[in-house]
Amino acid sequence: MDEFERLLKKYERVDKDGKPVEEEGGEIDYLAEGEQEEFVRIPKERVAVLIGKKGKTKREIEERTGTRIEVDSETGEVFITSTEKTRDPLAVWKARDIVLAIGRGFSPERAFRLFNEGEILEVVNLTDIVVGNEKNALPRVRGRIIGRKGRTREIIEEMSGADVSVYGKTVAIIGNPIQVEVARTAIEKLARGSPHGVVYRYLERRKKDLELESSAYYEALEGEFKLEEE
């Protein structure tokens, strides 16, 4: 059974033979409140950012996704569950990614980009790329990605259209899949030691195609939504 089928069965009501149970009219009875859930852990120092002043940030995520979010301030553990207000079958996953983005250093305003259809989060673990046990290897790689006064990170964002956050041992990227792929490639090149000039030229080459490819991506996405509505 592949991953999609596993998740589909998890979120459907099934009989003893594993077949979906249909109600009158042929509609499947989906999970009730709280039966779809996700658990993540974020750094404790990011918990206050996730909650926001007087709970504003957490409350906005809950309201816009129709989910319930419980945060353990002592451990950084976050539980996200569906509620009777959940309408989007992907709402819990969307809320999870926004929580993770804030945990990986994005401001809530930048993390909220993930509310938009077609936007994704990808987290690159620098320890999977940095070779060797040199004590200063990771800080040096982080410095190469950020650049003087943050200029390299800004260039990656400007040229790819993605948002980038360098935090701890990770680099988090938000954008459409095409933008994320370009930004990730640039980051991996820098992490592996490619000169900044080489990486900037790569970004310049890809920028020429990005707008066209992104437009095609969003048009295809819009077409899928129209088909679903019909």
Secondary structure, DSSP 8 states (H G I E B T S, - for coil): --HHHHHHHHTS-B-TTS-B-B-TTS-B----TT-SEEEEE--GGGHHHHH-GGGHHHHHHHHHHTEEEEEETTTTEEEEEE-TT--STTHHHHHHHHHHHHHTT--HHHHGGGGSTT-EEEEEEGGGT--S--TTHHHHHHHHHH-GGGHHHHHHHHHH--EEEEETTEEEEEE-HHHHHHHHHHHHHHHTT--HHHHHHHHHHHHHHHHHHHHHHHHHHHHHHHHHH-
